[in-house]
Amino acid sequence: MPAQPQIAYPRLAYPWLDRAGRLSRFKLAVFLLALAPGLWFTAAYALDRLGAKPLTAYLHAMGDWSVRFLILSLAVTPMRRIANAPKLILVRRMLGLTALAYALVHFTLYVADQKFDLARVASEIVFRIYLTIGFVGLLGLVVLGVTSTDGMIRRLGKAWPRLHRLVYPLTALALLHFFIQSKIDVSNPVYWSGLFLALMGWRLMHHLKVPTAPLPLLGLSVAAGLATAGLEALWYALATNVPATAVLSANLDFSYDVRPAWWVLGTVILTVPLNLWQSRAASGGKGSAKGPVVRAARA
């Protein structure tokens, strides 16, 4: 009898494996960290530790973490260059898919909060602008998630990078949704929006061929802090009619709290010593490598 043809089943691409199918400790660590917020809030919800409205708190937390992982995925490319850490590219797709997963859980919990009344959910999405914005952002993330596989990258070819540049406006939509649903206290969305502005500022610097060096990064930090303060003032002026000057002056009053602009400045400015340390480490490594060669030549 002729030999039966062997059926080639596709290998499961577990997120903690590298391309050779070996365990990557780095990817495993990031995967576990990505799971941690979801597991923590799920356990807190199951144990009734999320306050008077546990389901509402649960769905808001999942939405918040979706935005955070989206920003983290956008930070991979800048941090690769700033910290000279090429291994970060290994987890960029994982972080993006994590953001999508949290967004899907966030939407599912919203449907549950509406007693699974799909007609009501649809009408709310149509007539409530912040839900419309959030749903459009979710659909966009689904498209990016479906097309993030190696097979889709090959199939789409040159169209793939153009499609995935949609992540920038989709992040802006997610942040706008975050702003509107936060209502009165928008400190969290202001902070994450400030980091998004910093990441876009770095991309503009890279496009203009500004070197990723300590001095430009210091300028980016200051610019991001100022832009965040301006964004917060603009939001309150438009949404609550609070004078922009009052919000801006609050950034200089530390008796109550520290405004998001300072947190953005403090976060982004950490890239300066990191870049400086990496630059010195790289130059020191080159020097030590050349030393034996120079000594041998002199001998």
Disulfide bonds with the S-S distance in Angstrom:
none
